[in-house]
């Protein structure tokens, strides 16, 4: 018997506002099982031994930041931090591509998912994802918050992702940089995607919208993970890719609020998402048992993961990309929060993988230092990860997520500092990178030590610790943490040569200062005084 895909609750708002009202081949709000069927039948995906879905996204296995634009309109022009990240594009270019996408999608099989973004009902954004691939429907189902049937009937999309991954632009004719385009139009409330199948563009596009809207309501928008303990003490974890943001927040002894994007309102912290999008490179059951377990569950999407002859995922195989991922509903994690909310964070953790090996494994920041490091958003690439990288390279991404932040970094930093002061949050800088020397000479910080230091800090056991001030970075470093060798805590003491340490530390300090020069005109004297002291 042919399955009936058209029996699900459907919003009273059709697709006429997208110019697709004549398309009769539209599937509304299919279940995960039905999206599985369609993705496999259409050749978009295949199954693992344990019936997780595997998708290979073609030549794009990550985001395309150079092809991402915001339509420059008078209503938002003065708000946006225009530049290489938030690139402007004209309304004429958008309108032309929008018409091209309408014509292209008018006779395609389409998959529509109506969803919510944000666990806070007061600021929740009603989202619609329309795509020519079933895989995007399942991804959206996993990653956003899922309405009830009653909510679906009354769903009125406030922002729509319109995805045509196999439609390519002609740069000469269409005014793009390449055949790929990801364009956000705030006035029409549409994110238009073409020329890329990579699903991360779908969720990150909507998060960029939230990161624009929420600060205007006095709500801090954060690219971070969050959890709380049995006493309700909330911690948030900021960090760029590879710093341990997902790993450290997925603590079996804590309740996971979310792993990627959150808001901080007058009521506390809330998750944007209904799922997780975890990196799977070198994933193991021993190292990250909860995330590993999700890869065995039907409903999980494995992106660009290679299977062995027994259809088991090989998470060490990076022949397609190092950016292998798994997408799953957050309730696949046994200790996930049912509400997606938490209290005001008592502890805020900035994670950095310092490949220079000079930052302390844990240190305490003042509010001004917190603003400085938040705006800086530092981590480091290691030698060998990219062609031409022969020694550690500093990477600075403002707010620990500049590709997703449309406003100027100081707006987010000032809002964060305001909330830190109001709620008495303590900010910690945690180095999950190298110790005893730079990459190639030293060793990676032990995860067990990092977990122990964080556990002690979050429990409040470092409040009365003895601290020493780092002479270069100015941060307060505890001289003893229960369960951690004391020699690990002061990085200078872990190097064979203290002089070599000083040279490398001052080099990194100068990188911080040089990077911050572009923010100096917007920074106060107190903020500038929080800078490291290089040469």
C-alpha positions in Angstrom: 0.0 0.0 0.0 1.3 3.5 -0.9 1.9 5.5 2.3 -0.2 8.6 2.8 2.1 11.5 3.5 -0.6 14.2 3.7 -2.5 13.4 6.9 -0.5 15.6 9.3 -1.6 18.9 10.9 -1.1 21.8 8.6 -0.9 25.5 9.3 -3.6 27.7 7.8 -0.7 29.7 6.3 0.1 28.1 2.9 3.1 28.7 0.6 1.5 31.6 -1.3 3.8 34.2 0.3 6.7 32.2 -1.2 5.1 32.1 -4.6 4.7 28.4 -4.4 1.0 28.1 -4.0 0.6 26.2 -7.3 2.9 23.4 -6.3 0.7 20.4 -5.5 3.6 18.1 -4.4 4.1 19.4 -0.9 4.5 17.3 2.2 3.6 19.0 5.5 5.2 18.1 8.8 6.1 14.5 8.1 7.2 12.3 11.0 10.8 11.2 11.3 9.9 7.7 10.0 8.3 9.2 6.9 11.2 11.5 6.3 13.5 8.5 6.6 11.5 6.7 3.9 11.5 9.7 1.5 15.2 10.4 2.1 16.2 6.8 1.3 13.8 6.4 -1.6 15.1 9.6 -3.2 18.7 8.5 -2.8 19.6 11.3 -0.3 20.7 8.9 2.4 21.4 5.3 3.5 21.4 3.5 6.8 23.9 2.3 9.4 23.8 -1.1 11.0 21.8 0.4 13.8 19.5 2.3 11.5 20.8 5.8 11.9 20.6 7.9 8.7 23.8 8.7 6.9 24.0 11.7 4.5 27.0 12.8 2.4 26.5 16.4 1.6 28.7 16.6 -1.6 31.4 19.2 -2.1 30.1 21.3 0.8 30.8 19.6 4.1 30.7 22.8 6.1 29.3 26.3 6.1 30.1 28.7 3.2 30.8 32.0 5.0 32.0 33.8 1.9 28.7 33.1 0.3 26.6 34.3 3.2 24.9 37.7 3.0 22.4 40.0 4.7 20.2 42.2 2.5 21.1 45.8 3.1 17.9 47.6 4.0 17.3 51.0 5.6 15.4 49.4 8.6 18.6 47.4 9.6 21.5 49.2 8.0 22.7 51.0 11.1 22.3 47.9 13.3 24.5 45.5 11.4 28.2 45.1 12.0 29.0 45.0 8.2 32.2 43.5 7.0 33.7 40.2 5.8 31.3 38.2 8.1 28.1 40.2 7.7 28.3 40.9 4.0 25.8 43.3 2.5 23.9 42.4 -0.7 21.3 44.5 -2.5 17.5 43.9 -2.5 17.7 43.6 -6.3 20.1 40.7 -6.1 17.9 39.0 -3.5 14.7 39.6 -5.5 16.2 38.1 -8.6 17.5 35.0 -6.8 14.2 34.7 -5.0 12.3 34.6 -8.3 14.8 32.1 -9.7 14.2 29.9 -6.6 10.4 30.2 -7.0 10.6 29.0 -10.6 12.9 26.2 -9.7 10.9 24.9 -6.8 7.5 25.3 -8.4 7.4 21.7 -9.7 9.7 20.0 -7.2 8.7 17.7 -4.4 8.8 19.9 -1.3 9.1 19.1 2.4 7.8 21.7 4.9 8.4 21.6 8.7 6.8 24.1 11.0 8.8 24.5 14.2 9.8 26.8 17.0 13.1 28.3 17.9 13.6 29.1 21.6 12.4 27.4 24.8 11.2 30.8 26.2 7.6 31.1 25.2 7.7 34.9 25.4 10.4 35.3 22.8 9.9 32.0 20.8 10.3 32.5 17.0 7.9 30.5 14.8 10.0 29.0 12.1 9.2 27.3 8.8 11.7 25.2 6.8 10.9 24.5 3.1 13.3 22.4 1.2 13.5 20.2 -1.9 15.2 17.4 0.2 13.6 15.3 2.9 16.9 15.2 4.8 16.5 18.9 5.6 13.1 18.2 7.0 14.5 15.5 9.4 17.4 17.8 10.3 15.0 20.6 11.1 12.8 18.3 13.1 15.9 17.3 15.2 17.4 20.7 15.7 14.4 23.0 16.4 11.7 22.7 19.0 8.7 20.6 18.0 5.2 22.1 18.3 2.2 20.1 19.4 -0.5 19.2 16.9 -2.7 22.1 18.2 0.2 24.5 17.8 0.9 23.3 14.3 -2.7 24.2 13.2 -2.2 27.7 14.5 1.5 28.1 13.4 2.2 31.4 11.7 5.8 31.4 10.4 7.7 34.5 11.5 10.8 33.5 9.6 11.2 31.0 6.7 14.1 29.1 5.4 13.7 28.4 1.7 16.3 25.9 0.6 17.0 24.9 -3.0 20.3 23.0 -2.5 20.6 21.9 -6.1 19.9 25.3 -7.6 23.1 27.1 -8.5 23.5 30.8 -9.1 25.4 32.3 -12.0 27.8 34.8 -10.3 28.0 36.9 -13.5 24.2 37.0 -14.0 23.0 36.9 -10.4 25.5 39.1 -8.6 26.8 36.4 -6.2 30.4 35.4 -5.4 29.9 31.8 -6.5 27.2 29.3 -7.4 26.3 29.1 -3.7 24.2 31.7 -1.8 22.8 32.0 1.8 20.9 35.3 2.0 19.0 36.7 5.0 16.2 39.2 4.2 15.0 40.7 7.5 12.2 42.7 6.0 10.7 39.7 4.0 11.7 37.4 6.9 13.2 34.8 4.5 16.5 33.0 4.5 17.2 31.9 0.9 19.7 29.0 0.5 21.0 27.6 -2.8 23.9 25.6 -4.1 24.7 23.8 -0.9 23.2 20.7 0.7 25.0 21.2 4.1 22.3 21.4 6.7 24.2 23.6 9.2 23.2 26.6 7.0 19.6 25.9 7.9 19.9 26.1 11.7 22.7 28.7 11.8 20.7 31.0 9.6 17.8 31.1 12.1 20.2 31.4 15.0 21.6 34.5 13.4 18.1 36.0 13.2 17.6 35.2 17.0 21.0 36.8 17.7 19.8 40.0 16.0 16.3 40.1 17.6 17.0 39.2 21.2 19.5 41.8 22.3 17.0 44.5 21.2 14.7 43.1 23.9 17.5 43.1 26.5 18.1 39.4 26.2 21.7 38.1 25.8 22.2 35.9 22.8 24.9 33.3 23.3 26.8 30.8 21.2 27.3 28.4 24.1 26.3 25.2 25.8 24.6 25.1 29.2 23.8 22.7 32.0 22.8 22.7 35.6 23.4 20.5 38.6 21.0 18.8 41.0 20.7 22.0 43.0 19.8 24.0 39.9 23.1 25.8 39.7 23.5 26.8 36.0 26.8 27.0 34.1 27.3 28.1 30.5 30.2 27.2 28.3 31.5 29.4 25.5 34.1 28.1 23.0 35.0 27.8 19.4 35.1 24.4 17.5 37.5 21.9 19.1 37.6 23.5 22.5 35.3 21.0 24.2 32.1 23.0 24.5 29.8 20.0 23.7 32.0 17.4 25.5 32.2 19.3 28.8 28.6 20.3 29.0 27.5 16.7 28.3 28.3 15.8 31.9 26.4 12.6 33.1 26.1 14.2 36.5 24.5 17.3 35.2 21.3 18.2 33.4 22.0 19.3 29.8 20.1 22.4 28.9 21.6 22.6 25.4 24.8 22.4 23.4 25.0 25.3 21.0 22.8 28.4 21.3 21.1 30.0 24.2 19.4 33.2 25.4 19.8 34.8 28.9 16.6 36.7 29.8 15.4 38.2 33.1 14.1 34.7 34.0 17.3 32.9 33.3 18.9 30.8 30.5 16.9 29.1 27.7 17.9 26.9 24.8 17.2 27.9 21.3 17.2 24.3 20.1 15.4 21.0 20.4 18.4 19.0 19.5 22.2 18.7 19.3 24.6 18.9 16.4 27.8 17.3 17.7 31.2 16.8 16.0 32.0 13.1 15.6 35.7 13.2 14.6 37.5 10.5 16.7 34.3 10.0 18.7 34.5 6.9 21.0 32.3 5.2 23.5 35.0 5.5 26.1 35.6 9.2 25.6 32.0 10.5 25.1 29.6 7.7 25.9 26.4 9.7 25.8 27.1 11.3 22.4 28.4 8.0 21.1 25.1 6.3 22.1 23.1 8.6 20.0 24.9 7.4 16.9 23.2 4.0 17.4 19.7 5.4 17.5 17.2 5.6 14.6 16.4 9.3 14.2 20.0 10.4 14.3 21.6 11.8 11.2 25.3 11.2 10.6 26.7 13.7 8.2 29.7 12.8 6.0 30.6 9.8 8.2 32.2 6.8 6.5 30.9 3.3 7.2 33.0 0.2 7.2 32.0 -3.1 5.5 29.6 -3.9 8.3 27.9 -0.5 8.1 29.5 0.6 11.4 30.6 4.3 11.5 34.3 4.8 11.3 34.7 8.1 13.2 38.4 8.2 12.7 38.0 8.3 8.9 38.2 11.9 7.7 38.5 11.2 4.0 35.4 13.3 3.3 36.0 16.0 6.0 37.1 16.6 9.5 33.8 18.2 10.1 31.8 15.0 10.5 28.6 15.5 12.5 25.6 13.9 14.1 22.2 15.5 14.6 19.8 14.1 17.1 16.9 15.3 19.3 18.1 16.5 22.6 16.0 13.9 24.5 18.3 11.2 23.0 20.6 12.4 25.8 19.3 10.7 29.0 20.0 13.7 31.3 18.6 16.4 29.0 16.4 19.1 30.4 12.7 18.6 29.5 12.1 22.4 29.5 15.3 23.6 27.9 15.6 26.3 30.6 17.8 27.0 33.6 18.4 29.7 36.2 20.8 32.6 35.9 24.3 31.2 35.5 26.4 31.3 38.6 29.4 30.2 36.5 30.4 31.2 32.9 33.2 29.3 31.3 35.3 30.5 28.3 37.0 27.5 26.7 40.1 27.9 24.6 42.4 25.3 23.1 45.6 27.2 23.4 48.1 25.4 21.1 50.9 27.8 22.3 50.7 26.1 25.7 50.9 29.3 27.8 47.4 30.0 29.2 46.6 28.6 32.6 44.3 25.5 32.7 41.9 27.5 34.8 41.8 31.1 35.8 39.3 33.6 37.3 38.3 36.8 35.3 37.1 40.1 36.4 34.0 41.5 34.6 36.3 43.7 32.5 38.5 40.8 31.6 35.4 38.7 30.8 34.4 41.4 28.3 37.9 41.5 26.8 38.1 37.7 26.4 34.5 37.5 25.2 35.2 40.1 22.4 38.5 38.4 21.6 37.1 34.9 21.4 40.5 33.2 21.2 41.5 29.6 20.4 44.3 28.3 18.2 44.8 26.1 15.1 47.5 23.4 15.4 50.2 22.7 12.9 49.2 20.3 10.1 45.4 21.0 10.3 45.6 23.2 7.2 48.0 23.4 4.3 50.8 25.9 5.2 50.1 25.8 9.0 53.5 24.8 10.4 53.2 26.2 13.9 50.2 27.1 16.1 48.1 30.0 14.7 45.9 32.2 16.9 42.2 32.3 15.9 40.0 35.1 17.2 36.2 34.9 16.7 34.4 37.7 18.5 31.8 36.5 21.0 33.1 33.0 20.5 30.9 32.8 17.4 31.2 35.9 15.2 29.8 34.2 12.0 26.4 34.1 13.8 26.4 37.6 15.4 24.9 40.3 13.2 25.4 43.2 15.7 28.7 44.8 16.8 30.6 42.5 19.3 30.6 45.3 21.9 26.8 45.2 22.1 26.8 41.6 23.1 29.8 42.1 25.4 28.2 45.0 27.2 24.9 43.1 27.7 26.9 40.1 29.0 28.8 42.3 31.5 25.6 43.9 32.6 24.1 40.5 33.4 27.3 39.2 35.1 27.2 42.2 37.5 23.4 42.0 38.1 23.5 38.3 38.9 26.9 37.9 40.4 28.2 35.3 37.9 31.8 34.2 38.1 33.7 33.9 34.8 36.4 31.4 34.3 39.0 31.1 31.4 39.7 27.4 30.9 42.5 26.1 28.6 41.7 22.7 27.1 44.8 22.9 24.8 48.4 22.3 25.5 50.6 22.3 28.6 54.4 21.9 29.1 55.1 23.4 25.8 53.4 24.4 22.5 51.8 21.9 20.2 54.5 19.4 19.0 56.5 19.8 22.2 54.0 19.8 25.1 51.0 17.6 25.7 47.2 18.1 25.5 45.6 19.0 28.8 44.1 15.8 30.3 40.3 15.8 30.0 40.1 14.3 33.5 42.0 17.3 34.9 39.8 19.8 33.1 36.6 18.1 34.3 37.9 18.1 37.9 38.9 21.8 37.8 35.5 22.7 36.3 33.7 20.6 38.9 35.5 22.3 41.7 34.9 25.8 40.3 31.2 25.2 39.6 30.7 23.6 43.0 32.1 26.8 44.6 35.1 25.1 46.1 37.5 27.6 44.6 35.9 30.6 46.2 38.3 30.6 49.1 41.3 29.2 47.2 44.7 31.0 47.2 45.3 32.7 43.8 48.3 34.1 42.1 48.2 36.7 39.3 49.6 35.7 35.9 52.2 38.4 35.2 51.4 38.5 31.4 47.7 37.8 31.1 46.7 39.4 34.4 44.3 36.6 35.3 44.0 35.0 38.8 45.2 31.4 38.9 44.4 29.1 41.8 47.6 27.5 43.3 45.8 24.3 44.4 42.7 22.4 43.1 41.7 19.2 44.8 42.5 16.2 42.6 44.8 18.1 40.2 48.6 18.1 40.4 49.6 21.5 41.6 52.4 21.8 38.9 49.8 21.7 36.2 48.1 24.9 37.4 50.9 27.3 36.7 51.9 26.8 33.0 55.3 28.5 33.3 56.3 25.8 35.8 55.4 23.0 33.3 57.9 24.2 30.6 61.5 22.9 30.5 62.6 26.5 29.9 60.9 29.4 31.7 62.6 31.8 29.2 61.0 29.9 26.3 57.7 30.1 28.0 58.0 33.9 28.5 58.8 34.4 24.8 55.8 32.4 23.7 53.5 34.0 26.2 54.4 37.5 25.2 54.0 36.5 21.6 50.4 35.4 22.2 49.7 38.5 24.4 50.8 40.7 21.5 48.4 38.8 19.2 45.6 39.6 21.6 46.5 43.2 21.6 46.8 43.4 17.8 43.5 41.7 17.3 41.7 44.0 19.7 42.8 47.2 17.9 39.8 47.0 15.7 37.6 47.3 18.8 39.5 50.0 20.6 37.3 52.9 19.3 34.2 51.3 21.0 36.0 50.2 24.2 36.2 51.9 27.6 39.5 52.6 29.4 38.6 49.8 31.9 38.1 47.4 29.1 41.4 48.3 27.4 43.2 47.9 30.8 42.1 44.2 30.9 44.4 43.4 27.9 47.4 41.1 28.4 50.8 42.7 28.8 53.0 41.7 25.9 56.3 43.4 24.7 
